[in-house]
Amino acid sequence: MFEHFALRHIMPLLVASATTFGGLWPFWSPKNAMLEFGLPEKIADSPAAQPVMVLCSARTTALGMLMFVFYQREELAAVDTVMAVMGAYLGLVDGYVCWKEGMPGKAVFRCVSGMVIAGWGLIGLTERGF
C-alpha cells in the first residue's frame, strides 16, 4: 500500500485515518464522540440524537475508507477530489452546526480545518506535490 509513498501523502493519510477511525468512535461512545465533535452536552445526552451520530459517522468512515482505497490504487487525483469535496462541504456544515449550537471555538476549528483539507485537494497536492 505504501510503495508509492511520498512526504506529500502524509496529510491525506492523516485525513483518511482520522475519518476512518474517528468515525468508529460513536459506535462505542456516541455521547463522548458528540462532545468531542463540538456538540453541546444537551444534545450529546439525548438518547434520540445518539443513533443519528452513529449513522452519520458511518458515512464519514466510508469516505475515509475510500481515500485509503484510492491511495492504494495510486489514484491520487481521486484522493484529492475526496479531500476537496469532503473538506469544503463537511467543514462548512460542521462549522455552521457547531456555531448554531453555541460552540464557536469548535465551529471555527471545524471550518478552518475543513478549508485547509479542501484547499489541499483543490490544489492537487497529493497527486502533483508542491
C-alpha positions in Angstrom: 0.0 0.0 0.0 2.9 2.4 0.7 5.2 1.5 -2.2 4.5 4.9 -3.8 4.6 6.9 -0.5 5.9 10.4 -0.6 6.1 13.0 2.1 3.2 14.9 0.4 1.0 12.0 1.2 1.2 12.5 5.0 -1.7 14.9 5.0 -4.2 12.8 3.1 -3.2 9.7 5.0 -3.8 11.6 8.3 -7.2 12.7 7.0 -8.1 9.2 5.8 -7.1 7.8 9.2 -9.0 10.4 11.2 -12.1 10.0 9.2 -11.9 6.2 9.1 -11.1 5.5 12.7 -12.6 8.6 14.2 -15.9 7.7 12.6 -15.9 4.5 14.5 -15.9 6.2 17.9 -19.7 6.8 18.1 -20.3 3.0 17.8 -18.9 2.6 21.3 -19.5 6.0 22.9 -21.8 8.3 21.0 -22.1 10.8 23.8 -18.4 11.3 24.1 -18.0 11.4 20.3 -20.6 14.1 20.1 -18.9 16.1 22.9 -15.5 15.8 21.2 -17.1 16.7 17.8 -18.2 20.0 19.4 -21.9 19.4 20.1 -23.2 20.7 23.5 -24.0 18.4 26.4 -27.7 18.8 26.0 -27.5 17.2 22.5 -24.9 14.6 23.5 -27.1 13.5 26.4 -30.1 12.9 24.1 -30.8 9.2 23.5 -32.6 10.2 20.3 -29.5 12.0 18.9 -27.0 9.2 19.6 -28.2 6.8 16.8 -28.1 9.7 14.4 -24.5 10.4 15.3 -23.7 6.7 14.7 -25.4 6.8 11.3 -23.6 10.0 10.2 -20.2 8.8 11.4 -20.6 5.6 9.5 -20.8 7.7 6.3 -17.7 9.6 7.3 -15.9 6.4 7.9 -16.8 5.3 4.4 -15.2 8.4 3.0 -12.0 7.7 4.9 -12.0 4.1 3.6 -12.5 5.4 0.0 -9.5 7.6 0.5 -7.4 4.6 1.5 -8.7 2.5 -1.4 -7.9 5.3 -3.9 -4.5 5.8 -2.3 -3.7 2.1 -2.5 -4.7 2.1 -6.2 -2.4 5.1 -6.8 -5.5 7.1 -7.9 -4.1 10.2 -6.2 -6.3 12.6 -8.2 -9.3 10.8 -6.6 -7.8 11.2 -3.1 -7.5 15.0 -3.8 -11.1 15.1 -5.1 -12.5 13.4 -2.0 -10.4 15.8 0.2 -11.7 18.9 -1.7 -15.4 17.9 -1.6 -15.3 16.5 1.9 -13.2 19.3 3.4 -15.3 22.1 1.9 -18.7 20.7 2.4 -18.3 19.0 5.8 -16.1 21.8 7.1 -18.8 24.4 6.3 -21.7 22.2 7.6 -19.8 21.2 10.8 -18.8 24.8 11.5 -22.3 26.0 10.9 -23.9 23.4 13.2 -21.4 23.9 16.0 -21.8 27.7 15.7 -25.6 27.5 15.8 -25.3 25.2 18.9 -23.3 27.8 20.8 -19.8 26.2 20.3 -17.9 29.0 18.5 -14.4 27.6 19.2 -15.3 24.2 17.7 -17.1 25.9 14.8 -14.0 27.9 13.8 -11.7 24.9 14.2 -14.0 22.6 12.1 -14.5 25.3 9.4 -10.8 26.2 9.2 -9.5 22.7 9.2 -12.1 21.7 6.6 -10.9 24.6 4.3 -7.3 23.5 4.7 -8.2 20.0 3.7 -10.3 21.3 0.8 -7.5 23.6 -0.3 -5.0 20.7 -0.3 -7.4 18.7 -2.5 -8.3 21.6 -4.8 -4.7 22.4 -5.5 -4.0 18.7 -6.1 -1.1 18.4 -3.6 -1.5 14.7 -3.1 -1.1 14.0 -6.8 1.2 16.7 -8.0 3.0 17.9 -4.9 4.3 21.4 -4.1 
